[in-house]
């Protein structure tokens, strides 16, 4: 934080320059001028998802774009509260832009660009509730995402076996908070 030193000179109205400066800074803070020292906080999201045991579920997709609507390096993803009964990873894929969190990119909305999708993989044999929280970090904003999950039993006789990445019983320690890994890192 910068400290500003201003000599106090009395104006005709009797207010000092430092009082006026303090009032201006308070007014700017009140109307929501973004801080230059930390990313702005975008509105948090709360999402509810349902999946069947043995199936992964895409939570949300994220991308960054330039003014030409070309995909650029995606935002960073951090797992704040890991799920108790599964794992979280990301997949690189095309995502459809549904909102512009930062910048004037409304002309890119509805377009598909290269990005990442956050994926939840329930542990083998688990059925029931789970939850997690992660943060998406853009250069000028961050968004926390709270996810409530319900893992339902697979339908008897449903086609397809359990995917290879979650088919064996779970014997490892739970996922730790930190950067969300690529889904290939969880499988291998």
N, C-alpha and C positions, 0 to 999 in steps of 0.2 A: 504494500500500500504506500502511495506517495504522500509525503507530508508537505503541505504548502505553507510557506511563510509569507504573510502579507503585512506590510506596514499599515498601521491603522491611521487613516486620515478621516477626519470628520467631514461629512457632506453637509449641505444646507439642511437636509432633513434630519440630521442628528445621528444617522446610522453610519457605522464604520464600514470600510471596505471588507474587513474580515467577516463582519456580520452578514453583509450581502453575499459574500462568497459562500459562507456556510449555508445560507438560505437557498442559494442556487444549487449547491450540491445535494441538499436534502430534497429539493424539488425534482432534480434529475433522478435520484434514487426512488422517489415516490412514483414517478411515471414509468419506471422500469427500464432505464437506459442500461444496456448490458455492461457487465464488468469487463475491464480489459485484462484482468489478472487470472480469471478462471472461466472455464466454459459456462455458458448459460445453461440452466436446467430446463429442458423441454418438459412438457406435461407428462407425468408418469402414466403408465398404462396398467390396467388390471385385466387379465385375459383368463377365460375358462376354456379348457380343451378336454375332449374325451377321445380315448383311443381304446383299441382292443389290446389285450396282453399279446405279446409276440409281434406287435406292429409299432413302428415309430410314428411320430406325429410331428409335422412342421408347425412350429409355434408362430413365427413371423419371419418375413424376409426384409433385408436392409440393403441399401446401395447408396453410393455417392455418385454424383454426376457433375460434369462441367456444363457450361452454358449451351453447348451443342448437344446436350443430352447423351453424351457418351459416358459409359461407366468408367469410374476411376477407382483407386484403391478403396475398398469397402471400409466401413467404420470398425473400430476395435470393439470386441465383445468380451465382457468380464462377468463371470459367474459369481454373484454375491452370496447366494444361499443355494447350495446344491440340493438336488432332489434326494429324498431319503431312499427311494425305491427305484432309481433309474440313473441314467447318465444324460448329459447334455453335450451336444457337439454342433458344429456348423458344416453346411455343405455349400460349396461354390456353385451357383446356378444363376439363371436369369430370373430377375424379379420384376414385377410390375410396380412402378412408382405410384403410390396412392396418396402421398402427402409430401410436402416440402417442409422439413423440420427447420432448416436454416437456409436462408438465401432466397433469391427470386427465381425459383425454378419451376413455377407453376406451369409453364409451357411444356415441361417434361412429364407431367402427370399422365398416367395411363400408358406410358411407353415401357417396354421391357428393356432392362439393361443388366449388365453383369453385376452380380452382388452376392450376398450370402443369405442362407436361411438357417435359423436356429431350430434344432431338432431335439426332441425328447425321445429316449429309448428306454422303455420300462425294463426292469430286470426280469429274467426268465422266471416264469411262474407267478409273478406278482399280479394281484388284482386288488384294487382299492384306490384310495385317494393319495395324491402326492402333490407337492408344491415346490416351487423354485423361484428365485429372483435373479435377474441379470441386468447389467447396464450396457447400453449401447453408447459408445463414445465417438462423436463426430468432432472435427477440429474446433467447432464453435458452440457445441451443445452436447448435452448428455441426457439420456432418457433411461429411467429405471422401469423395468417391466416385471410385474408380479404375475405369476402363472399358477392357477389352480388346475390340477389335472385329475381326471377320473380314468382309471384303467379298468376296463370291463373284461370279463372272461371271453375267450374266443368262442365263436359259435361252433357247436359240434359239427364235424364234417366240413368245416370251412376249407376252401382250397388253399394250398400253399402251406409249407411247413414254416416253422419259426425261422426268421432270418439268421444267417450264420453269426452275425455280430451279437446276438443275444440268446443263442440256442443252448448254451451250456450253463449249468448252475453257477450262480454268482458266489465266488469265494474271495474276491478281492475287497480291499477297503473301499468305502464310499468315495465318490468324486470330491475333490477339494475345491475350495473357492480359488478364483484366479482366472487367467485368460481361458476362454472357451476353446477347446481343441477342435481340430478338423475331425469329421466323422471317421476318416480313414485311420486316424491315430487311435481311436477307441477300438476299431475292429482288429488292427494288427497287434 
